[in-house]
Amino acid sequence: MEFVLIGPGQLGQLLLRQAGRDCLVIGQDADSTRQVGELYGCPWTTKIERAADGEVIAVVVPASAVPPVLEQVASCAKPGAVVLNFATAVDIPGVLREKRPDLVWSEAKLVGSAVGMAHGLPCMIVLGEHDPALLRRVQSSLPGLADQITLGDAALVPTVNRAATEAALRAVIALERELSDLGVPRALIDAALGGTVPGVSLSYQRGTLGGFARKIVQQIEEEG
């Protein structure tokens, strides 16, 4: 089995959508896991021991569930398998790395968000090991995200996400208040927050701003 997903939540399903055809989905709830398996045309199970056949095992579960799930994976994964931990706030316990040194353990931290990914916004998955062979294996198992997977310092990702999240929330809350004070209808406010703001951010990043927006950038830069 090329790719095994443990945790078919929002991010897990986005990964599954970008995986190759040889995949397995493992979840806690039988009904929801079956639905995901049927949706993506892959086998499913609630038994983590089925991950034993996986070449790349992605653990995409809540932070509180990471240690026990990784412990179960360590008990069944075959030698040489890649085990990815997608939880941002919890790292792979050192004791598991020592217990199974024959596994390729790696943090896999997402810069971005599952909601953003679902809407086609940029993201980056940072693998916390400086191993080109690991990068190739993970890219091969997730071909739809190959150009958005990189090697790097995964420990930086929580800081990046926290700073970006706080800046984004401050901006949208301030804009929402400003437009509300001006008496702008709610539907137009929602369009500005959900469409204009991310669209302008993406255009700025890509260097495709129009003349009006470029003048605003120049003004902001001049203000220091």
C-alpha positions in Angstrom: 0.0 0.0 0.0 1.7 3.2 -1.2 -0.2 5.7 1.1 -2.1 5.1 4.3 -4.1 7.9 5.9 -4.9 7.8 9.5 -7.5 10.5 10.3 -10.0 11.3 7.5 -10.9 14.7 8.8 -10.8 17.9 6.6 -7.0 18.0 6.1 -6.8 14.2 5.8 -9.4 14.2 3.0 -7.5 16.9 1.2 -4.4 14.7 1.3 -6.3 11.7 0.2 -7.6 13.7 -2.8 -4.0 14.3 -3.9 -2.8 10.8 -3.3 -2.2 8.1 -5.9 -4.6 5.2 -6.4 -2.9 2.8 -4.1 -4.2 4.1 -0.7 -6.0 3.1 2.5 -8.0 5.3 4.8 -8.1 4.5 8.6 -10.6 6.2 10.9 -12.1 5.8 14.3 -15.7 6.0 13.3 -16.8 3.2 10.9 -19.6 5.1 9.2 -17.7 8.3 8.4 -14.6 6.4 7.4 -16.6 4.2 5.1 -18.1 7.3 3.5 -14.7 8.8 2.9 -13.4 5.5 1.5 -16.3 5.3 -0.9 -16.0 8.9 -1.9 -12.4 8.5 -2.9 -12.6 4.9 -4.1 -10.2 3.4 -1.7 -10.4 0.7 0.9 -11.1 1.7 4.5 -10.9 0.3 8.0 -11.0 1.3 11.7 -8.1 -0.9 12.6 -4.7 0.9 12.8 -2.9 -2.4 12.5 -3.9 -2.4 8.8 -1.3 0.3 8.4 1.3 -2.5 8.5 1.4 -2.6 4.7 1.9 1.1 4.2 4.9 2.6 2.5 4.0 6.2 3.6 1.7 6.5 6.7 0.2 10.0 7.3 -1.1 10.5 10.8 -3.5 13.4 10.7 -5.3 13.4 14.0 -6.0 15.9 16.8 -3.0 16.7 19.0 -4.4 14.8 22.0 -4.6 11.6 19.9 -1.1 11.8 18.4 0.9 9.9 21.0 -1.4 6.9 21.3 -1.9 6.7 17.5 1.9 6.9 16.8 2.4 4.2 19.5 0.1 1.9 17.6 1.7 2.7 14.3 5.1 2.0 15.8 3.8 -1.4 16.9 2.7 -2.5 13.4 4.6 -0.5 10.7 7.0 -2.5 8.5 10.7 -1.6 8.5 11.5 1.3 6.2 8.0 2.8 6.2 7.7 6.5 6.4 5.6 7.8 9.3 4.4 11.5 9.0 3.0 13.4 11.9 0.9 16.3 10.7 -0.1 17.7 14.1 1.3 21.2 14.4 1.4 21.4 18.2 2.7 17.9 19.0 6.0 16.3 17.9 6.9 12.7 17.5 8.0 11.4 20.9 11.7 10.6 21.0 11.0 7.3 22.7 9.2 6.1 19.6 12.2 7.1 17.4 14.4 5.1 19.7 12.0 2.2 19.8 11.7 1.9 16.0 14.8 3.3 14.5 14.1 1.2 11.4 11.2 3.6 10.5 11.6 6.9 8.7 10.0 9.3 11.2 9.2 12.8 10.1 7.2 15.8 11.2 5.0 17.1 8.4 3.9 20.6 9.3 1.4 22.6 7.2 2.0 26.3 6.5 -1.4 27.3 5.5 -4.8 25.9 6.4 -7.1 23.0 5.4 -9.8 25.6 4.5 -7.3 27.5 2.3 -6.2 24.3 0.6 -9.8 23.4 -0.1 -10.2 26.7 -1.9 -7.0 26.3 -3.9 -4.9 28.8 -1.9 -1.2 28.3 -1.5 0.2 26.0 1.2 3.5 24.3 2.0 4.1 21.0 3.8 7.4 21.1 5.6 9.1 17.8 6.3 11.4 18.1 9.3 14.1 15.8 8.1 16.9 16.8 5.7 16.6 13.7 3.6 16.1 14.1 -0.2 15.1 10.4 -0.4 12.3 11.0 2.1 11.1 14.0 0.1 10.9 12.0 -3.1 9.0 9.2 -1.4 6.4 11.6 0.1 6.1 13.5 -3.1 5.5 10.2 -5.0 2.8 9.2 -2.5 1.1 12.6 -2.8 1.6 13.5 -6.5 -1.0 16.2 -6.5 0.9 18.1 -3.8 4.4 17.3 -5.0 5.4 20.9 -5.6 4.0 22.0 -2.2 6.1 19.6 -0.1 9.6 20.6 1.0 12.4 19.8 3.4 13.0 22.4 6.2 12.9 23.3 9.8 9.4 22.1 10.9 9.9 23.8 14.2 9.4 27.2 12.5 5.9 26.3 11.3 4.0 27.0 14.5 5.6 30.4 14.8 4.8 31.2 11.1 1.2 30.0 11.4 0.6 31.9 14.7 2.0 35.1 13.3 0.0 34.8 10.0 -3.2 33.8 11.8 -3.0 36.7 14.2 -2.2 39.2 11.5 -5.0 37.9 9.3 -7.6 38.0 12.1 -6.6 41.6 13.2 -6.9 42.7 9.6 -10.3 41.1 8.9 -11.8 42.2 12.3 -10.6 45.8 11.7 -12.1 45.8 8.2 -15.4 44.2 9.4 -15.7 46.9 12.0 -14.8 49.7 9.6 -17.3 48.6 7.0 -20.1 48.0 9.6 -19.6 51.5 11.0 -20.0 52.8 7.4 -23.4 51.0 7.2 -22.2 48.6 4.5 -24.7 45.7 4.1 -23.7 42.3 5.6 -23.6 40.6 2.2 -21.0 43.1 0.9 -18.9 42.8 4.0 -18.9 39.0 3.6 -17.8 39.4 0.0 -15.0 41.7 1.0 -13.7 39.5 3.8 -14.1 36.2 1.9 -13.2 37.4 -1.6 -11.4 40.7 -1.8 -9.0 40.1 1.1 -7.7 36.7 0.1 -7.7 37.7 -3.6 -5.6 40.8 -3.0 -3.2 38.9 -0.8 -2.7 36.2 -3.5 -2.2 38.9 -6.2 0.3 40.7 -4.0 2.2 37.4 -3.5 2.2 36.6 -7.2 3.1 40.1 -8.3 -0.1 40.5 -10.3 -1.8 43.5 -8.5 -3.6 46.0 -10.7 -2.7 49.7 -11.0 -5.1 50.8 -8.2 -3.7 48.2 -5.7 -0.1 49.0 -6.7 -0.6 52.7 -5.8 -1.8 51.6 -2.4 1.3 49.4 -1.9 3.5 52.4 -2.9 1.6 54.6 -0.4 2.1 52.0 2.4 5.8 51.6 1.6 6.3 55.4 1.7 4.6 55.5 5.1 7.3 53.1 6.4 
